[in-house]
């Protein structure tokens, strides 16, 4: 591939450089998505003879995959690489869009082992983290600004979704709805370049057909009420999915020993897989089966007898619908690496099947003849809209990966209802809930986004002459005569902040030369109404300014060393510049 000379690359405008690098990011991320799926297939093929020979192996293999992945993470990678999408959001919000280089390969390797051995998680979050890492490191190598690197992080994430699903529009929407808020129209071009190039790579290696083949029935207007019911059910299931996942993660996080966590998780996942074989692996094979109007096999599960009864079959799938969340969380807690994206689609497909089958069984399938594959497809979108709170991504992803554009009306209807039901009780998605609680989440609210991006440490100014605690008024006057400052910090010889002296306090005595040797700094010094910590969130800093009415406040580190002052005027200037940068049209 042709490359520009380094000097020529540096001479390009950042907007032009972004276009070239977005193409490189898209191609690289497309190859990474293809590689991940190939590795998963390779591992699955390697263990397939074991799972076919004895169901006990099917119970044991997920735990083995968790163990191998956990050991790699603990002793080789030596970094926490779980919760990929959340990590990308944190990197964009708090870390200048910088993601460690090892994330360009570590998530691919460990998630391939986790899923290939039967871990009940998805590959999408790891590949999104991989794509974002590719974008971040290419942006850093290209010496882009924070804004440019952030766009490339989005390009990598968009390319990852586009490459793994062969869905360029869904990749773009995923980035706009979930990762990059307040993106200008000019920034869309690099994102489009990345998604299209990643999709082309996926087409070259995996063909141009949709990811899932479906046997769909034509859309019937009479079924709209049932799609609304499906949306309501998916909304409540989304609440269950999100809250159960987070609660289980918190409980497992309290277990200090990684070996105890692994053992408990391996036993738990093994038992669930033994009882409900569809929980083994990503579950996309069973989703494909349901989309074609068939029902997955229960194998030699002791509960296989349930499939012989219409109501027993529904009961079995209802249980699978609820325990998939448990098997997913246990897989990650036990050392596996995977995401919630795939399990969300799996649960949505099961919900769609259960709702449609219940309607058909209840009416004898004679009155309405509910098309079950259609409801499976729409359930996937509705569940994703609730869990990820990204309805546009959900609608177009499912339409793209299944070729189900004829069902856009039910897709929109059920997704909107599910999203609305979820938002009544849950403001944040499964990706954003934790970081929103810490105040580090970028949102579609421009004011909040700018405040999140502003860093207190970048706005500190140490231009104010320092006074010593025992300095005389005469010495103060020498300092005042050569300065235009209106406030002076009092700092000990060890750098510890003592207080401030304001010009108004000095002015009262400055013409009484007889007391120049009598009045000292500690006679004039007072404590500021508040002080600011170096890494304090900007929203908290603004609260202090509002409560105290101060115009400037001292900034201290954890040991109370004086670092400088931060002023309202400086914050306002930085706010305006950042807002202008976010909305800039290059």
N, C-alpha and C positions, 0 to 999 in steps of 0.2 A: 504494500500500500504506500502511495506517495506521501511524504511528510514535508512540511515546510521547514526551511532552515530556522534555527533557533532565533537568530536576529530578526528574520522576517516575521516570525510568529509574535515576537515581542512588540513589533511595530504596528500590528493590527489593532484596530479599535476593539474594545472588549466585546461589543455586540457582534462583530464579525468573528472574533475568536470563539465566542459562545456557540455560534452556528457550527463551526468546524468541530469543536470539541463535543457538541451534542451528538453529532454523527458518530464520532468515535465511541462515546458512551453508549449510544444505542446499539451499535454493532457488538461491543464488548458484553453488554448486558444480555443481548439476545443469545450470544454464545454461552454465557454463564447459565441462562435458563435451560438451554438445550442440554448442557453438560449435567446440570442437576437432575433433570428427568432421566437422562441416560444412566447416571450413577444409581439412581433409585431403582430403575429397571434391572440394572446389572446385579445389585444386591438381592433384589427380590427373586431373580432367576437363580441365584446361587443358593438361596435358602428354600426355594420352592419344593425340592425333593423331600426335605425334612417335614414341611408342613403337610404334604400329601401322604406321607408314610404314617404319621402319628400325630394326633391332635395335641398330645402333650408338648410336642415341639412348638406348636402354635402358641401354647401358653407361655413357654419359656423364652421364645425368641424376642418379644418386645423388651423384656428385662435385659437380655444380652445386649441388644442395640443401645438401650439407655446406658448401660454400664460402659460400653466402649466409647460412646459419645461423651459421657461424663468424665471419663479418664482423659480423653483428648483435651477437653475444655480445662480440666483442673491442672494437668501436668505439662501440656504442650502449648495450648493457646494462652492459658493463664489469664482469662478475662471472661466476664459475663457476657454471653452473646445471645441470650434469650430475649424474647419480646422484641423482635426486630423492628416492627413498625413503630412501636413506642420509642425505641432507641433512636430512630431516625428523627422523630419529632423532637426529642430532647436535644439532639445534635443541632438541629436547625434553631431551636429556641435559645439554647444556653452555651453552645460550644462552637460558635462561628461556623457551623456546618462542617466541622472537621470530624471525620470518622477514621478510626485506625486502619492502617493498610491491611492488617491480617483479616479484617472483615470482608475483604474481597474474595477470600477462599474458605475461611473457617466455617461460616454458616453453611456453605454448599456441602462441604465434606461431612460435617456432623449431622446435618438434617438428612442427608442421603442415607447415612448409616441408621439413624433413628427410624425413618420411615421405611427403609428397605427391610429392616428387621421386624416391622409390624407395629411400630409406634403409632398411636392413634392421634396423630397431629397432621398439619398441613405443611406443604413446602413453600407456600406463597410468601409468608412473612420472612423466612430466611432469604429467599431470593430478592425480596424487596430490600432487605438490609444489605445484601451483597451488591445490588445495583446502585443503591445510594452510596455505598462505600467506594464503588468504582467511580461514580460521579464526583464525589468529594476529593478523592486522591488525584484524579485527572485535573480537576479544577485547581488543586493546590500546585500541581506540577506546572500548570499553565499560568500560575501567578495571578489568578483572578481575585477580584474583590470578594467580600463576604456575600454581596448580593449575587455576583456571578457564580460563586461556588454553590450558593443555595439553589439557584436555578439548575445547576448540573446535578445536584443531589436529587432534585425533583425529576430530572431527565432519567437518571438511573433507576429510580423507583418506577416511573412510568414505563420505561423500557422493560423492566422486570415483569410487570403485569402483562404488558403486551406480548413479551416473548414466551411466557409460560402458558398463556391462554390463547395466543394468536388473536388478540383483541386490542387493536391500537386505540380505539376511542375509549374503551374502558380504562386503559392505562393512563390516558390523559386525564380523564375525569377522576380517577383514583387520586392522582397527585393534586388536582385542584380542590377536591372536596376534603381530603384527609390530611395531606401533608403540607402543601404550600398555600397559605391563605394570602389574600391581597396580591395576586399575581397580575401584572399589567398585560395588556393585549400583546405588546411587543415580546413579552416573555413566552408567549404561547408557541412561537415559531420553533425555538430550540426543543420544546417539549414534543411538538409534533414530529420534528425530525427524528428524535430519539425513539418515539413509539413506532413510527413507520419502519425505521431501519431495523429495530429489534424484531418486529413482526416479519419482515422479509427474511431475516435469518431463520426464524422459526419455520416459515414456509419452506425454505430450502431444505431443511433437515426433516421436517415432519409433515410436509404436504400442506395444501392450502384449504383443506376442508375444515369444518368446525371441530372444536375439541370433543364435543359430545354429539353423537348421532342420535336423533330422536324420531319417535313415531307419534307426531302430534296431530291432533284433530283440528279442523278449522275453528276459529273463534266463533262462539255463539253468544249473542247478546243476553240470552236468558240466564246465563251462568254468572252474570255480574254480581248478583247478591251473594253467591257462594264464594266469589273471589274476595269480596269484602269480608266475609266471615274468615276466610283464610288469612287475610291481612291482620285481623284482630288477634287470631290465635298466634300468628308469627310475632306480633308485637309483644304479647305476654311471654312467649317463649324466649324472645330476645332479652327481656328483663331477667328471666331465669338464667339464661346462658351467661350474661354479663356478671350478674351478682354472684352466682354460684362459682364461676371461675375465679373471681377475685377473692371470695371468702376462702375457698380451698387453697389458693396460693398463699394467703396469709397464714393459714393454719400450718401448712407444710414449712413455711419459712421459719416458724418457731422451733422446728426440729433442727438442732444444731449439727448433728452428725450427718454428713452426706451419705454415709453407708446405711444408716437407718432409714433415711429418706428413700434411698434407692431400693432397699429391700421391701419396704412397705409399698412403694409405687409398683415395683415389679410384680409382687404378689397380687396387688389390686388389679392391675391391667391384665395380668394373666388370667385371673378368674373371670373377669368381664368378657375377655375375648373367647374364653372357653364356652361361656354360657351364650354369648351373642357374637358369632363369627363375623358379622358385618362390621364390628368395631375394629377389626384387624386392619392396620394400615390407614391410608387416607380415606378409603371407602368410596373412591370414585368409580370403581367397578360396579358396586351396588347402585350408585346413582345412575350410571349409564343403563343398568338393567331396568330400573324403575322408569326411566325416560322412554324406554321402549315397550312399556306395558307389561313387563314380566316382574317376577319377584325373586330376590336373591335367595341363595341356598342357606339353610341353617346348619348344613353339614351334619356332623355327628354330635351336635350339642344335645345335652339332656332335655332341652326345651324344644327340640325340633318337632315334637308332636303337636305343638301349638299351631303350626302352619296348616294342619289338616282341617282346622275349623275356621270359618270366616271371622268370628269374633276373637278367637284365639290368636289368629294372625295379626289382627289390629292391636290386640293387647301386647303382643311381642314387640311390634314396631313402636308402640307408645313407650315401652320401657327403654328400647334402644334410643329413642328420641331424647329421653332424659339422661341416660347414663353415658351418652357420648361425651357430654361435658366433663363428667368425672374421669373417664378414660383419657381424655385429652390433657386435663390438668395433671393427672398422675404421671403421664408420660413426661411432661416438662419438669415436674417436680422431682422425678427420679433421675434427672441428668440428661434426658433427651432434649433435642433441639428441634422445635417446630412451632408452627403458628396456629392461630384460631381461624384463619381465613377458610381453609379447606373444611374443617369441622363445621363451620357456620353453613357452608353450602350443603354439606351432608345432612345436617339437622333440618335445614330448610326443605330439602328433598323429602325427608321422612315425614315432616309435618304436612307437606302437600299431599303425600300418599295417604296418610292417616285420615286427613280431612275428607278427601275425595272418596276413599274406600268406606268411611263411616256413612257418608251420604248415600253411596250406592247400596251398601248393605241395609241401611235403614229404610230405603225406598224400594228395595228389591231391584234396583238398577233399571226399573221399567219406566218410572215417571220422568226422570231427568237424564239418565245416562251420562253421568259426570265423567268427562275424559280424564282419567287419572294421570297420564303422562303430562298433560297440560298443567295440572295442579302441582305436580312434582316440580316442573320447571318454574312456575310462578312462585312456589314456596321458597325456592332457592333465592330468588331476588328479594322477596319480602323479608326473609330472615336476615339476609345481609343488610338490608336497609335499616333494620332495627338494631342489630348488634353493632354495626360499624357507623350507623347514622350517616350513611352516604347513599341516598336514594337514587341519584342520577347514575352513579357508578354501578349500583346494583342492577338497575333496569337495563343498561346497555351492555354490561358484562354478560348477563345471562342471554340477552338477545344475540350477542356476537358468538358466544361459545357454543350455542345450540342451533343457531340459524333460526331462532324463534321470533323473528320480527313481526310475523302475523299476529303475535300475541302481545303487541305493545300495549294495547288498552288494558288487559288484565294485569300485565306487568306493572304498569304505572299505577293502576288502582290499588292493587295489593301492597305494593311497596310504599305508596303514600300513606295508606292506612296503618301499616306496621310502623312506619317512621313516626307518625303522629301519636299512636298509642304509646310507643316507647318514650317519646319526649315528654309525655305527661308526668311520668315518674322518674325519668333518667335524663339528665341534661347532657351527659357526656357519653361518648362511645367507649367500647372496651379498650381502645387504644389510648384514649385521652383522659380517662377518669383519674388515674393516679397522678399524672403530671399536672392536671388542672388543679388538684388539691394543693400542690406545691406552688401554684402561681406562675409556672414556667411555660404555660401553653400559649402558643400563638393562636389567635382566633380570627374570624372574619371581621371582627370589630377592629377597625383601623387604629383607634386610640389605644386599645389594649395591646394590639400587635406591636405598635411603636414602643410603648412602655416596656414590653417584654424584651425588645431588642436593645433598648438603651441599657448600658452598664454603668453602674455608679463609679467604678474604678477608672473609667475613661473620662469622666467629667470632673475629676478632682483637680484643683489648681493650687499649687503651693507657691504663690507669688507674694504672700504676706510676710513682712519682716517679723522674725521671732523675737520675743522678749524673754529675758531670764527673770526668775521669780524675785530675786533680790536687787534687780537693777533700780537705780535711782531715777527720779523724774528728769534730772538733767540728761541722763543717758537715754531716757525715753525720747526727750526732745531732739537729740541728735538723730535718732532713728526716724522720728516723725518728719523732720525737715527734709529728709532725702526720699520720702515716700508719699504716694498719693492714696494709700490705703486708709480705710475708715475703721478697720478692726485689726487687732494684732494678737496672734496666739501666744500664750505663755507656755513655754516648753522647758522642761528640766534638761540637765546635761545628759541624762540617759534617754532623751527623746520622748519621755512620758508627758502627755498633755496635762496641763495644770488648770487652764482657764483662758479667758480672753480679756483684753482691755480694749474698750471702744474709744473712738476719737472724742465723743461727747464727754466722756469721763476725764479725759486728759485736758480738754479745753477749759474746764473749770479752774484749773491750777496752772495753766501754761504761762500766764503772765506774772505769777508770784514767784520771782526768781529766788527770793529768800528761802523758799522751801524746796528748792531743787535737790538738796542733799537729804532732806527729811522724808519726803514722800517716796515711797518705793512701789514697785509693781504690785506687790501683794496687797497694798492699800487700795489700789484701783481695780484690781482683778475681780471678775465675777464669772460665774458658771453660765455657759450657754443654755438656752431652754431645752436643747436636745443635742444629741450627736448622732452621726451616721456611721454605720460600719462599712468597711471597704467593699464587701460583696453583697450589700443589702439590696433587695429588689426595689426597682424604681417606684413601684406603686406604694411601698412602705415609706420611702423617702418623701414622696409627695404628701402622704398623710401627715408626716412630721412637720412639714412646712405649713400645711393647712392648720394644724392644731396649735402650733406655736406662733404663727404669724411672722416668723423670722424670714429674712431675705437671704441669709447664708448660714450654713451650719458646718461645724468642724467634722472631718472624717478621720476616724481612728481605726486601727487594726485591733485584733483580739486582745493584745496586751496593752491597749490604750496608748500606743505610739501615735504621735501626730503625723498625719499624712497630707493635710491641706484642707481647703474648704470647698464645699459644693454650693453653688448659688442657684436661685430660681432662674435668673437670666440665662445662665449656662444651660440649664435643663431645657428651657424654652427654645433656645437656639438649636440644641441637639435634636429636640423633638421635631422642629420644623424641617431640619435637614433630613432626618430619617423618614419622615412622612413623604417628603419630596422624592426621596430615593425609592421608596416602596411603590409609589404611584407613577414613577418616571416612565415615559414612553421613549425608548431609545430610537 
